[in-house]
Amino acid sequence: MSQVRERIGTTPAYISFDIDGLDPSFAGGTGTPEIGGLTVPQGLEIIRGCRGLDLVGGDRAEVAPPYDPAGNTALLGANLLYEMLCVLPGVPHR
């Protein structure tokens, strides 16, 4: 993240998190599952590492409820969006 932060600097940034970047053992409800993808802690580390950047917004893509009968991918997607909201500028950090 330090290299990403260095490259972005003070430029306004937008987070777009594609759920199919996570390993399907964590998020199988997507159109393009990627074996060997990121773990949930790695995904959270990326999002949380964006704290302090000049973020202007974010989104989470590729959750496909028809492929997710248990609803785990949708729940994870909602949690990732929550984490994005938490790192937006002006949000207090405890």
N, C-alpha and C positions, 0 to 999 in steps of 0.2 A: 504494500500500500504506500510505502514511502516514495517509491518511484512514480506511482500514479499521482500522488499528491504533488510531487515536484513538477510533474509534467502539466498538471491542470493549473497549479498556482492559484491565482485569484480570478481566473476565468469562471463565469457562471457555468454550472454543470447540471446535468439531468441524469438521474439514475434510471436505467432500464434493466430490470432483472428478469431474464428468461428462465422460467422454472425448469426447462429441459436441460439446463446446464448442471442440474443436480443429478446425482445417481438415482436411477429408478427405484432402488430399494427404499429411498426416502420420498420420492415424488414420481410415482409411476403414471399418474393421471395426466399425461401430456401427449401431444401428437408425435413427438420425436424423442423418445427416451434415449439417453446416452449412457451406456455402460461405462463405469469408471469415472463418472462425473464427480462433481464436488459433493462433500458431505454437508449436512445442515450447519454444523459449526463453522465450516469454511465459508459458506454463503453468508452467515451472520457476521463473520469477521470482515468480509468485504463491505457489507453495508455499514456496519459500525465504524469501520475505518474511514468512512466518508464524513464523519462528524468534523465540523470546522471548515468544510469546503463551502463555497458559495453555491449551495444547491438551490435550484429554482423549481424542482419537482421530481417526480419519479413515477414509474409504473412497473407492474409485474405482468409478464406475458406467458402465454401457452398453457395455462391450466385448462384441462379438458375433462369436465365432470363426467361425460359418458365413459371415459376410460378409468374412472376413479370411483368404483362402487363404494368403497369404505369412506370416502371423503377426506382422506389424509392429505392429499395434494392440495385440495382447496383450503384446508386448515393451515397448512404450511404456507401457502400463498398469502393468506390473510395475515399471518404472523410476520412474514417478510415485509408486507406493506406497512404494518404497524412499526416495524424497526426503521423503515424509511422515514416515516413521519417523525420518529424520535430524533433523527439526525438532521432534520431541517434547521436552518438558521433561526435563532430566537427561541428554540425549544429548550427549557431548562434541563440540565443534566445532573442527576444525583449520583 
